[in-house]
């Protein structure tokens, strides 16, 4: 067998093994992401039912270790803390969201959540500022009553 044939066979073998390894790694990643999505869904269910909220914090922290800082995870954590009555911790998470992505300053849903949190933390001046900005951007009808109540309480 010629040397060029041996080299060609060797290269082909390396390519095949590499392809197989990449396919294996891809399946592992997909499997892990599916598992993490199930955890995320459990967190969502916990928030909506108010059950096992402390466990949800632990699950979020596990996902944060895996994925790093994520505004979605910070928002979920803020919701859990709010449900637990720990509005000071929720405020920290919401502020960290803003640090990660300043475009939330123009997100009405975020501004409403943040403004309500500031109001619960008795930071009325900042709550008024944030909620006023949300009103200027246009509040969905289902949130108007609550926002108007908070703003009238502050003024």
Backbone bond lengths (Angstrom), bond angles and torsions (degrees), N, CA, C in turn:
res aa  C-N    CA-C-N  psi(-1)  N-CA   C-N-CA  omega(-1)  CA-C   N-CA-C  phi
1 X - - - 1.437 - - 1.527 108.34 -
2 X 1.314 115.24 135.25 1.450 120.49 -177.38 1.533 110.68 -73.83
3 X 1.310 115.46 157.03 1.462 122.09 -179.59 1.531 111.54 -62.85
4 X 1.334 117.76 -36.39 1.461 120.77 179.50 1.528 111.01 -65.61
5 X 1.337 116.78 -36.29 1.467 120.56 176.98 1.526 110.39 -65.98
6 X 1.338 116.96 -41.28 1.464 121.18 179.02 1.534 110.23 -63.87
7 X 1.308 116.47 -41.26 1.469 120.62 179.28 1.533 109.59 -65.63
8 X 1.331 116.58 -43.61 1.452 121.17 179.45 1.528 110.98 -62.10
9 X 1.321 117.29 -43.09 1.471 121.57 178.20 1.527 110.00 -64.69
10 X 1.310 117.39 -42.05 1.472 121.71 179.27 1.521 111.13 -62.59
11 X 1.306 116.34 -45.75 1.463 120.45 179.78 1.531 109.67 -64.34
12 X 1.323 116.93 -42.57 1.463 120.87 178.87 1.529 110.47 -61.08
13 X 1.318 116.28 -42.22 1.456 121.27 179.53 1.535 110.85 -63.54
14 X 1.318 117.32 -42.75 1.462 121.57 178.03 1.525 110.31 -62.62
15 X 1.318 117.08 -42.57 1.462 121.35 179.60 1.526 110.35 -63.66
16 X 1.308 117.46 -44.36 1.473 121.53 -179.32 1.519 110.52 -64.08
17 X 1.336 116.53 -45.86 1.475 120.37 179.28 1.534 109.98 -63.39
18 X 1.323 117.03 -42.09 1.472 120.85 178.97 1.521 110.76 -62.54
19 X 1.314 116.88 -43.52 1.452 120.99 178.17 1.527 110.83 -60.90
20 X 1.318 116.06 -44.84 1.462 120.51 178.96 1.521 111.82 -61.69
21 X 1.325 116.58 -41.40 1.456 121.12 179.58 1.533 110.29 -65.79
22 X 1.327 117.18 -43.16 1.469 121.21 178.46 1.522 111.00 -62.03
23 X 1.306 117.15 -41.24 1.462 121.23 178.41 1.527 110.26 -62.83
24 X 1.331 115.79 -42.61 1.466 120.95 178.25 1.526 110.30 -61.89
25 X 1.329 116.93 -47.17 1.464 121.46 -179.93 1.536 110.18 -61.99
26 X 1.314 116.52 -40.74 1.461 120.78 178.86 1.515 112.01 -60.91
27 X 1.328 115.81 -44.25 1.469 119.91 178.04 1.526 110.72 -63.03
28 X 1.318 116.89 -39.62 1.465 121.14 178.12 1.532 110.79 -61.61
29 X 1.330 116.25 -44.18 1.462 120.14 -179.98 1.522 111.38 -65.15
30 X 1.309 116.82 -42.90 1.463 120.56 178.77 1.522 109.83 -62.07
31 X 1.312 116.96 -43.84 1.455 121.45 179.43 1.533 110.93 -61.49
32 X 1.323 116.67 -43.83 1.460 121.48 179.82 1.526 110.65 -64.69
33 X 1.321 116.71 -42.23 1.473 120.05 179.97 1.535 110.90 -66.05
34 X 1.335 117.18 -37.08 1.462 119.78 176.62 1.523 110.30 -62.69
35 X 1.323 115.96 -42.75 1.470 120.85 178.87 1.527 110.27 -63.30
36 X 1.327 116.76 -43.30 1.463 120.62 178.83 1.526 111.44 -65.83
37 X 1.328 116.91 -34.75 1.465 119.46 176.56 1.530 110.23 -64.64
38 X 1.319 117.13 -38.70 1.467 120.12 177.27 1.527 110.29 -61.94
39 X 1.325 116.24 -40.30 1.469 120.57 177.53 1.526 109.55 -62.69
40 X 1.335 115.97 -44.39 1.467 121.13 179.48 1.530 110.16 -60.80
41 X 1.312 117.18 -41.66 1.471 121.46 178.42 1.527 110.32 -64.54
42 X 1.333 117.47 -37.99 1.463 120.80 176.99 1.529 110.90 -63.48
43 X 1.330 115.84 -38.34 1.468 120.40 177.67 1.521 109.63 -63.01
44 X 1.335 116.18 -45.57 1.467 120.81 178.43 1.533 111.08 -58.39
45 X 1.314 115.84 -43.79 1.462 120.35 179.96 1.530 110.46 -64.81
46 X 1.313 115.72 -40.82 1.452 120.69 179.14 1.528 111.12 -61.65
47 X 1.326 116.54 -41.72 1.467 120.48 178.87 1.528 110.43 -64.13
48 X 1.323 116.42 -43.98 1.470 119.40 -176.72 1.531 112.38 -71.43
49 X 1.333 117.69 -29.49 1.469 120.12 -179.31 1.523 112.94 -96.68
50 X 1.328 116.68 -19.99 1.464 120.34 -177.71 1.515 113.05 77.11
51 X 1.325 116.41 15.48 1.464 121.43 -178.09 1.534 109.63 -105.41
52 X 1.316 115.98 139.89 1.474 123.34 177.68 1.530 113.13 56.59
53 X 1.319 115.64 43.34 1.456 119.81 -178.30 1.529 112.04 -67.43
54 X 1.321 117.30 -37.50 1.475 120.20 178.72 1.531 110.54 -61.76
55 X 1.322 116.57 -40.47 1.462 120.10 177.38 1.525 110.95 -64.38
56 X 1.322 116.14 -32.65 1.460 120.03 179.04 1.523 111.24 -64.20
57 X 1.324 116.63 -38.10 1.476 119.86 177.15 1.524 109.09 -60.48
58 X 1.320 116.58 -44.48 1.469 120.54 179.61 1.527 110.81 -63.11
59 X 1.325 116.45 -40.64 1.468 120.11 179.49 1.526 110.91 -65.35
60 X 1.323 116.22 -40.99 1.467 119.69 178.55 1.522 110.05 -63.45
61 X 1.307 116.57 -42.31 1.472 119.99 179.65 1.525 111.03 -63.85
62 X 1.316 117.17 -35.05 1.463 120.59 175.78 1.524 110.39 -64.34
63 X 1.322 116.39 -44.54 1.469 120.13 178.21 1.532 110.91 -65.51
64 X 1.330 117.14 -35.96 1.468 120.34 178.33 1.528 110.98 -64.48
65 X 1.323 116.29 -36.93 1.469 119.39 177.73 1.525 110.39 -63.70
66 X 1.311 116.03 -37.42 1.455 120.52 -178.08 1.525 113.00 -76.91
67 X 1.341 116.38 -41.79 1.464 120.35 -172.99 1.532 114.00 -105.44
68 X 1.313 117.64 -8.40 1.456 120.18 -177.60 1.515 111.12 80.03
69 X 1.328 114.70 -165.75 1.462 119.88 -179.62 1.518 110.65 -65.03
70 X 1.309 115.01 128.66 1.461 121.31 -179.80 1.518 108.09 -141.20
71 X 1.318 116.69 129.30 1.454 119.39 179.76 1.535 110.88 -64.65
72 X 1.315 117.33 -33.16 1.473 120.06 178.57 1.524 110.65 -63.69
73 X 1.328 116.51 -44.37 1.467 119.66 179.57 1.524 111.05 -68.76
74 X 1.314 117.16 -37.19 1.466 120.52 178.11 1.531 110.38 -64.38
75 X 1.328 116.31 -39.15 1.462 119.79 178.18 1.530 110.68 -64.74
76 X 1.321 116.30 -43.39 1.470 119.77 178.30 1.523 110.41 -62.09
77 X 1.325 115.77 -41.88 1.461 120.25 179.25 1.530 110.18 -62.92
78 X 1.326 117.13 -41.01 1.463 120.91 177.59 1.522 110.72 -62.11
79 X 1.326 116.82 -40.12 1.470 120.13 178.73 1.528 110.98 -64.20
80 X 1.331 116.27 -41.50 1.463 119.51 179.32 1.527 109.90 -64.84
81 X 1.326 116.72 -46.57 1.463 119.92 179.16 1.531 111.03 -60.12
82 X 1.325 117.29 -39.42 1.464 120.43 177.78 1.526 110.08 -63.28
83 X 1.322 116.78 -42.81 1.471 120.99 178.29 1.524 111.67 -63.15
84 X 1.336 115.91 -30.97 1.465 120.61 178.40 1.530 111.89 -82.93
85 X 1.338 116.92 -4.16 1.457 120.70 -178.52 1.522 113.58 81.41
86 X 1.325 116.47 12.21 1.467 121.63 -179.05 1.535 108.57 -99.16
87 X 1.339 114.57 67.20 1.455 119.62 -173.02 1.527 112.80 -67.17
88 X 1.332 117.18 -24.45 1.465 119.14 177.40 1.524 110.94 -67.38
89 X 1.321 116.82 -40.12 1.466 120.39 177.23 1.529 110.69 -70.38
90 X 1.322 116.03 -36.19 1.469 120.14 177.21 1.522 109.68 -62.10
91 X 1.318 116.60 -40.25 1.468 121.05 179.51 1.527 110.72 -61.21
92 X 1.314 116.53 -42.67 1.467 120.52 178.98 1.528 110.30 -59.56
93 X 1.326 117.00 -43.82 1.470 120.83 -179.88 1.528 111.24 -65.21
94 X 1.333 116.99 -40.54 1.459 120.51 179.24 1.530 110.72 -66.01
95 X 1.313 116.42 -39.92 1.470 119.87 177.74 1.527 110.96 -67.02
96 X 1.326 116.66 -35.46 1.466 119.85 176.17 1.526 111.13 -65.78
97 X 1.337 116.36 -32.97 1.471 119.46 174.86 1.520 110.25 -60.55
98 X 1.324 115.57 -44.55 1.462 120.07 -179.98 1.524 111.47 -62.87
99 X 1.329 116.22 -37.16 1.466 120.06 177.76 1.526 111.06 -65.57
100 X 1.328 116.20 -37.44 1.459 120.69 179.31 1.522 112.28 -70.31
101 X 1.332 115.42 -38.62 1.462 119.51 -174.90 1.526 109.11 -148.52
102 X 1.314 115.61 101.58 1.471 120.45 -176.26 1.529 112.59 -68.17
103 X 1.308 118.55 -12.53 1.469 119.98 179.74 1.531 111.80 -66.82
104 X 1.328 117.11 -14.07 1.469 119.27 175.70 1.525 111.15 -65.26
105 X 1.342 117.01 -16.79 1.466 120.30 175.35 1.513 112.04 -62.77
106 X 1.319 117.30 -15.79 1.468 121.91 179.50 1.523 112.27 -116.76
107 X 1.322 117.02 15.19 1.456 122.43 179.61 1.528 108.18 -101.22
108 X 1.307 116.53 111.61 1.462 121.50 -174.30 1.527 111.78 -58.38
109 X 1.320 117.52 -45.52 1.467 120.64 -179.91 1.517 111.83 -58.99
110 X 1.319 115.60 -44.40 1.467 119.55 178.15 1.523 110.38 -64.52
111 X 1.335 117.27 -45.30 1.461 120.36 -178.09 1.523 111.67 -60.80
112 X 1.320 116.69 -38.35 1.470 119.92 178.11 1.527 109.87 -64.46
113 X 1.320 116.18 -47.64 1.472 120.38 179.78 1.521 110.72 -60.94
114 X 1.325 116.06 -46.14 1.467 121.32 -179.28 1.530 110.54 -64.79
115 X 1.320 117.19 -43.60 1.460 120.80 178.79 1.520 112.42 -62.19
116 X 1.333 116.83 -42.90 1.470 120.60 176.91 1.521 110.30 -61.73
117 X 1.328 115.60 -40.54 1.458 119.47 179.35 1.531 110.98 -64.76
118 X 1.321 116.95 -44.11 1.466 120.15 178.10 1.524 110.76 -60.85
119 X 1.323 116.28 -39.31 1.468 121.12 177.74 1.536 110.08 -62.22
120 X 1.312 116.64 -44.82 1.469 120.14 178.78 1.526 111.48 -65.67
121 X 1.326 116.75 -27.68 1.465 121.74 177.41 1.529 111.76 -86.64
122 X 1.333 115.85 6.88 1.460 123.16 178.14 1.531 112.96 62.23
123 X 1.323 115.68 31.92 1.461 121.54 174.71 1.528 106.88 -103.58
124 X 1.318 114.46 68.74 1.462 121.30 -169.62 1.526 113.90 -63.82
125 X 1.321 117.69 -38.68 1.463 119.66 -178.61 1.529 110.94 -62.33
126 X 1.322 115.23 -47.38 1.467 119.34 179.96 1.527 110.39 -69.18
127 X 1.346 117.41 -38.39 1.467 121.15 178.12 1.521 110.07 -59.43
128 X 1.325 116.52 -43.71 1.464 120.72 179.24 1.525 110.48 -61.75
129 X 1.316 116.18 -44.17 1.468 121.16 179.42 1.528 111.36 -60.05
130 X 1.327 116.01 -47.08 1.467 121.24 -177.62 1.531 110.92 -67.20
131 X 1.327 116.87 -45.40 1.465 120.04 -178.57 1.525 111.79 -69.67
132 X 1.326 117.06 -33.34 1.461 120.11 175.83 1.528 110.30 -63.52
133 X 1.318 115.97 -40.49 1.467 119.59 177.00 1.530 110.42 -63.01
134 X 1.337 116.35 -40.72 1.466 120.25 178.20 1.528 110.52 -61.66
135 X 1.338 116.40 -40.80 1.469 120.61 178.60 1.527 109.73 -62.72
136 X 1.322 116.17 -42.26 1.475 120.59 179.74 1.530 111.46 -62.20
137 X 1.325 115.53 -35.85 1.471 119.70 -179.86 1.524 111.59 -77.32
138 X 1.326 116.71 -23.72 1.468 120.61 178.72 1.509 112.71 109.36
139 X 1.307 115.53 103.44 1.465 121.62 -177.60 1.523 109.71 -88.65
140 X 1.334 117.43 133.89 1.474 119.43 174.33 1.530 110.29 -60.01
141 X 1.298 115.61 148.05 1.461 122.07 -174.29 1.530 113.38 -54.23
142 X 1.321 117.11 -38.24 1.469 119.76 -175.67 1.533 113.08 -67.41
143 X 1.329 118.11 -15.02 1.468 121.42 -179.65 1.526 113.06 -106.33
144 X 1.313 117.48 -9.28 1.455 120.76 -173.78 1.528 113.19 -61.31
145 X 1.305 117.33 -43.65 1.464 120.22 -177.96 1.524 111.22 -60.68
146 X 1.320 116.59 -46.43 1.465 120.57 -179.26 1.526 111.21 -65.08
147 X 1.321 117.10 -43.90 1.465 120.90 179.85 1.526 110.12 -64.88
148 X 1.332 117.10 -43.78 1.466 119.98 178.67 1.520 111.96 -61.98
149 X 1.334 116.96 -37.60 1.468 121.33 177.54 1.522 110.59 -63.08
150 X 1.321 116.36 -46.20 1.473 119.77 179.75 1.528 110.25 -63.12
151 X 1.323 116.50 -45.46 1.463 119.61 -179.65 1.524 111.67 -63.18
152 X 1.334 117.68 -37.99 1.482 119.18 178.51 1.522 110.85 -70.24
153 X 1.326 117.73 -33.99 1.466 121.46 176.45 1.530 110.92 -65.42
154 X 1.323 116.28 -37.88 1.462 120.49 -178.07 1.523 111.05 -70.80
155 X 1.329 115.73 -42.08 1.478 119.92 -176.32 1.472 109.90 -78.31
